[in-house]
Amino acid sequence: MIDLGRKHLMILVGFVATTLVAHVAMSRLGYTLLDPEASEVRAERLFAYVTRERTEDVLIIGSSRVGGGLDSRIVASELSAELGVDVGVYKLGLPGLRPLFLAELLETAVARRPPNDVLVLAIETRNFVIPIGAERAARLDDEADPTDDTIRGEWEADRVESRLAEPFDGLDALWNLGWTLRARTREAAAFQHANGGEVHTAEERRAIEEIVAQQRIGRGDPFERSKGSGWLWSPPDTPDQVGWRRVLDACERLPCRVIFIRMPLKRGFDEEHMPVVSKRFADEVVGELTARGFEYHDLNAEPYPRRRRYFVGLTHLNADGCAETSRLLATELLSPALRAARR
């Protein structure tokens, strides 16, 4: 056994205390709140988007659920066949896309070069709520006042984290990071330019899904945690709510037709995981955008796929679900929209 003198013991205690303080402090800084891999993916896809040569007829923007749930090549093929002319479609699927980031994207890149005919924006229930732990959730009722002291800390913490992360995750910040101009980034951009924003071939997509499925065995789905926890609707002054209003303002200024959609979720998801939130989403978020005259389509209904075999987890479509949703979106929704826009 090591015999520590008083001096050595004080040094050891000081080291442990300093490390603990540094760990706590660093855990609250903005860049530690980001997913480095997701940030890099966003940067590469944004770089490809702003450097494309051709302005698309249809632009589709959304989170990873759009990234893996829609294939612009299938949408373009279906639309071209339906209309009898070549239709250009570009997809921008950005992992972890939040309203504040989307607002900045619309106000800058999209506003400077809007699509010729239609902009499709996929919005999500998840972007308007804050996850809370099971203990706190048990003390809340469905109509809890978001300014009540018992829950104020939940959304205050979320707001602080969002503010700290902003300088590291905005469009300007992404362009300033060295790896946005790497050779691999330019190669990825060239592939996306040739494939309407897609980042994988069909074969690569299926190979990735197999790996993901193997990794998920025994782990469950991240949303399963919500059964023992809860969701707190975010107050009007949180970044996501402020960003959402900026999104609508930016869309009103665009010269193209704007269509909002909600991507398919596995059947029963709303009822099992966020029943109260889903109602508020319909009443408040969808209510606000339709009140402003925007078009909204919820793809969580027939004929869109919602069975288990079409999904990887609860919220993301697999390759088969992606292909089916892409065909239906083109024929059921975008074909009539393009015909109307080109009259």
N, C-alpha and C positions, 0 to 999 in steps of 0.2 A: 504494500500500500504506500502511495506517495504521501510524504509528509510535507504539507504546504505551510510555509511561514505566513505571517500576517500580511507582509508586503505582496507576496505572490497571490494570496487569496484575494486581496483587494484588486489586483490587476485582472484576475480571472473574472471576478464579479463585474468589474468595470467593462470588460470586453463583452460579456454576455449582455449587460444592460445596453451598451451602445449598439450592439448588433440588433437587439430587439427593437430599440427606438428607430433605427434605420429601416428595419423591415416594415414596421408599421407606417413610417413616413412614405417610403417608396411605394407601398401598396396603394396609397391614395393618389399618386401622381397619374396624370393622364395617360402617358404611354404604357403604363402597366395595365391599364384597363382595356387596351385594344388587343385584338387577336392578330398577331403579326402576319400570319399566313393569309387571313382574310383581307388585311390591309394591302398586302402585296397583290393579291388577286384583283382587288378593286382598282388599284393603280394601273395594272397592266390592261385591264379591260377599258378603263377610262382613256388611257393613252391610245388604244386601238380605236376607240369611238371618235375621239376628236381629230385623229389623223386619217380617217377614211376619206377616200376621194369622191365617192358618190353619195349624194344625199338621198336617203331612203324614202320610199313612199309611205311605209308603215314603220314606226319606231315603237318597240315594246320595252318598257323599263320596269324592273322589279327587283326583289331580293333573290336569294339563292333558290327560292321556290319557283321563280321564273327562270333562273339560270338552268335548273335541271328539269323544269316542268314544261317548257315550251321549246320547240325546235324551229328556228326561223327559216331553215331550209324547207321544212315541210309546209310551214305557213305560206312561204313564197310560192312553192310549187302548186299548192291547192288554189291560191288566189290567181295565179297566172292562168291556170286551166279554167277557172270559173269565169274570169273576165276576158280571156282571149288575148291578153297582152302581158308583157313582162312586168311583174310587180316586184319592186325591191323592198325587202324586209330586213330590218336590223334589230337585234335583241341585245339589251344591256342588262345582264343579270348580275347584280352586285351583292355579294354576301353581306348580311347584316345591315342592309339598307334601312336607314331610319328617316323619318320625315324631314328633319333638319338638313341632313345631307342631300336628300332628294330636292328640297327647296333650292339649295345652292346650285345643284346640278341644272335644274330647270331655269333658274335666273341667269345662269352664265352660258354653259355650253349649249343647251337646247334652245334657249332664246336666240342665240346667235345663228343657229342653223337648224330650224325646226323641220320636221318631216314634211314632205310635200302634201300628204293627205290626212293621215291619222296618227295620233299619239295614243298609245295604250299604257295606262299606269296601273300596276297591280298593287293594291293596298292590303294591309293585314291587321287583324284584330290585335295581334301581339304588340303592335307599335303604339298602342294607346293605353297600355296598362303597365303596372309595376308589380313584379312578383313579390309576394310576402311569405314569410315562414309560417309553418303550421300553427305554432303557438299564437302568433299575432292574428292569423286568419280565424282561429277559433273564437276570438274576442270581438270579431267584426260581424255585423249583419250586412245584408246585401245592399242596404241603402245608407251605409256609413258615410258620414260627412267627411270629405277628404281634408278638411282643415282642422278636424278634431285633434287635440293634443296626443291622443293615444296612437294615432297613425301618422302624425305630421313627420316624424323622423324617417319613415319609409320613403316618402317621395322627396323629402329634402335631401336625403343621401343620394337618391337617384339623380336629382337635379345637379348636385355638386359634382358627381362623377361625370355627368354628361358635359358640364362646363369645362372640367379639367381635360376631358378627352378631345374637345373641339379643336384646339390648336394642332393636334397631331393627326386628325382624321378628316380635315376639310380638303377641298379640291386644291387650294394653293399649297397646302402642306404636302400633298401627294406629289405634286410636280417637283418639289424641291428635294425629294429623297433621291439619293444617287442611283438606286437600283431601277428607277423608272426608265432609265436610258440604257440599260444593259442590252447586250446582243440578243439574249433570250427574249427580252421584252419586244424587240423589233420583230423577231421571228414569230412570236405569239400574235402580234398585231397583224402581220401579213396573213396568217392563217385566218384570223377573224375577219379581215377585210374580204377574203375570198369566200367566207362561209356565213356572212350575215351576222357576225357577232358570236357565232358558236366557237367553243374552245376545244371540243373533242369530236373525233369521228364517232360514228355509231358503235364501232367495235371497242373503242377506248371507253366509251360510256358504260357499256355492259361489263367490261373488265373492272372498272372502278366500283360498280355496284356490287360485284361479287366480293371484292375486298371489304367494302363497307359492311356488307351483310355478315361476313365472317367475324369482323371486329365487334359487331353489335351483339353477338350471341351471348346471352346471360347478362347483358348490361341494361336492357330495356331502352326506352325512348326518353329523351330529356323532358318531354311534356308529361310523362307519367308522374313526375314529382309534383305536378300541380294538384293531383288528387288529394295529397295530404297537406297542401299549402293553399294558396289563394292568389287572387289577382286584384289589385287595387287600381281602380280607374284613375288615370292621372289628371290632376287639376289643370285649369286653363293656362297657368303660367309656366308649366313644365316645358322643357325644350321640344319634346315631341308634339305637344299641342300647339306651341307657337310655330314650329316648323310646318305643321299641317295647314295652318291658315296661310302661311307663305306659299305653300304648294298650290292652294286654290287660287290665290292672287296671281301667281305666275302663270297658271293655266289659262286664266281669263285673258291674259295679254297675248297668248299665242295665236297665230293666224290659222292654225290647223284645227281639225276636229279632235277633241279630247274624250277618250272613253276610259272610265275607271272599271276595273274588274277585281274580283276576289278569286284567287286560285282555289282549285278543289282541295278539300281536306278529306281524310278518311272518314267514312260514314260514322256518324255518332260522335264525332270529335267535339262539336259545340256543346252538345247536351252533357257529355261526360266531363269535359275539361274546363269550359268557361261559359256556362249557361247564362249567368247574369251579364258578363262582359259582352257576350254576343248580342244580347238585346240592346245594351247601351250603344254598341257599335252601329247597329242598324238604326237606332233612333237618332243618335247624335252625329256620328261621322257620315254615314250614308245620307242622313237627313239634311246635313249641311251642304253636301256637294250637290244633291238633287235640287235643293232650294235655290242654288246658284245656277241651275239649268244644265248641269253636267249629266252625262249619261253614265249609268252604273249597271253592271251585270254581275251577279253572283253565280260563279260556275259550280257552286255546290248544289246542283240540281240536275235532273235528267236533261239532256242525254250524256252529260259529262261523267267521266269515270270516277267512282268513289269506293269501289270494292277493294278489299285488302290486296288482291293480286296486282293492283296498279300502283302500289305505294312502297316506298322505302321508309319505314317508320310511319308516324301518324300524319305528318304534314308535307312530305316531299314525294313527288311522283317518281316512279321508276321509268325505265326506257319505254315500256309499253304504255304506261299512263301518259308519258310525255307525247308520244306519237299520236295517241288517240285524242288528247286534249288539243294538240296543235291542229289536227285536221278539223275538229269541231269548231275551234275558235275561228279558223279561216272561213269555213263554209256557213256557219250559223250566225256569226257576228260581223266579221270583217268584210266579207264579200258584199253584203248589203250596204255597209257603211261606205265602202269605196265607191260603189255605184252611185250612192247619193252625193258623195263629195265631188264626183267627176261630172255630174250633170251640168 
